[in-house]
């Protein structure tokens, strides 16, 4: 830090009758250093000051060198005198330098210090007065020269130049004192113990100061948007499904959903299979008190005694039958269904496996139910700006008697309006487990275009009846990614900026809390 000027300023004021000028009191101190001290003093009302700038004359680098070493003409004169018996003109640049020789020769002639004898220079006088150097010295000391012609001349020779200096007119403030007492910023135990607090100068509290940033954790945008969606679901009477099984059997992920075993989604290119163990046990009764076993909500369980869901063996056989030869009025796929394929372990490709599991539980006591989940799913995808091998799926199911497609469309309108999407379009689509199936498009006001926001449908009897859901019960289902709305809401165009090792922690720490334009 530059030297502290508080003490010199207070000293200078004490010996002066009135205000002092910084250029006079501290000619060689940089104005920034003076200002720093003045601000400290002024904040305690010890001084008052006004700032102004003034144009002064200062030396150029060359001017400084003349003050130090003499003018060009003086150097030429000295060289000529030193040569004793005249100096050949051609030798001059070699002795005094090119610039000195050129400028100095002319000036030395003009002043009558030297004369020319053919091509030899000789001194005309014994001694000279180096006026240029004297004039520059005056400017160096006083930032000006009384003779304006001199200034013009030196400016022309580029030895002096006008510059602006900031300076201060300083006077005593109402709380002026000779000494600047350091202010205490903290009241310490020591000060209390030794009594020095009584006389200490405590720095006044600055209520306008910005506090130090509080270190804290931050929720990832995906978590924030997830919470928003959870709230929407809870507002609409949904119950959250337990999604703690990332690894599922082919049975729960595909077969129970009436996805045929030859379906391309089951290819290695699309699904991650677990190598070890390669196979699961056949579905069986859940062990009692297993914390991993999803439990139907106590809230929504009717007061009737809960019956057991359909026996797994029977369910399993029903699934086999509906795939192989058809059942429940369906002709099935007519292919030999493989139990081994159904027992292969996969990283779940959708959370519809969880919905299926929960619907199977619901079948024990069929009643209107609304379930949702938001959790991770895995797909063997080529990673690019909008795809990762894992993402989060938002999934909802509604089970009730007498539901129809219009109800699903109507529900979607209410559901998406809650997140600020008011214009929807539905496009017929295909899922093995829903009929009819619809892709959902929403008009995005910000992006000014239609974006695909979800997939939906009514679960097929081939999926519901094998698990024991009664014939007159209908189930809506839909799914969407959590990443898509999060990217749109937070203006992220590359999914890798949202998830994975390229995420900027600053982005996580500083993004706003809630971004859904909820109704
Ligand atoms: N499982 C579907 C998907 O992965 C979403 C969906 C769920 C569709 C339920 C219809 C019914 O996109």
Boltz pocket constraint, residues with backbone or C-beta under 6 A from the ligand:
constraints:
  - pocket:
      binder: B
      contacts: [[A, 349], [A, 350], [A, 351], [A, 352], [A, 395], [A, 396], [A, 431], [A, 434], [A, 455], [A, 456], [A, 457], [A, 476], [A, 477], [A, 478], [A, 479], [A, 480]]
      max_distance: 6.0
